[in-house]
Amino acid sequence: MNSTAPVEAGESYDVTIEDIAREGDGIARVSGFVIFVPETEIGDEVTIKVSKVMSKFAFGEVA
């Protein structure tokens, strides 16, 4: 479905939270692709599970 996204829903990734979105979610990147991760802070090194992949970004949660 989203062949351009470097991540897949249901998969886990080790990421570092690099930024905070306006809504307060942490922002991680995998190959430059933005993943929003709630309840995280800049500098957090976490394993996330991707819950939803959109065309330009994805949503994940701390695994």
C-alpha positions in Angstrom: 0.0 0.0 0.0 2.6 2.6 1.1 5.6 1.4 -0.9 7.4 4.7 -0.3 7.4 4.4 3.5 10.5 2.7 5.1 8.4 1.4 8.0 5.4 -1.0 8.2 2.5 -1.1 10.6 2.9 -3.8 13.2 6.7 -3.7 13.0 9.0 -2.5 15.8 11.9 -0.1 15.4 14.6 1.2 17.7 14.4 5.0 17.5 15.6 8.2 19.2 13.1 11.0 19.7 14.5 14.0 17.9 11.8 16.6 18.2 8.4 17.4 19.7 5.3 18.1 17.5 2.9 20.9 18.2 0.5 18.4 19.6 3.2 17.3 22.1 4.0 13.9 20.5 7.6 12.9 20.2 9.0 12.8 16.6 11.3 10.0 15.6 12.7 9.3 12.1 13.5 6.1 10.3 15.4 6.8 7.0 14.1 10.4 7.3 10.5 9.2 7.5 8.7 10.9 10.4 6.9 8.8 13.1 4.9 10.5 15.8 5.3 8.8 19.2 3.1 10.0 22.1 4.3 10.2 25.7 8.0 10.6 24.7 10.5 13.4 25.1 13.5 14.6 23.1 16.5 12.3 23.6 14.4 9.2 24.6 15.8 6.1 23.0 12.9 3.7 22.7 11.6 0.7 20.8 8.4 1.6 19.1 5.7 -0.4 17.4 4.2 1.4 14.3 0.5 1.5 14.5 -0.5 3.4 11.4 1.4 4.4 8.3 0.3 7.4 6.2 1.9 8.7 2.9 4.2 11.2 4.6 4.4 10.1 8.2 3.4 7.3 10.6 2.2 6.9 14.2 3.8 4.6 16.7 3.7 3.8 20.4 6.4 2.8 22.8 6.6 -1.0 22.6 
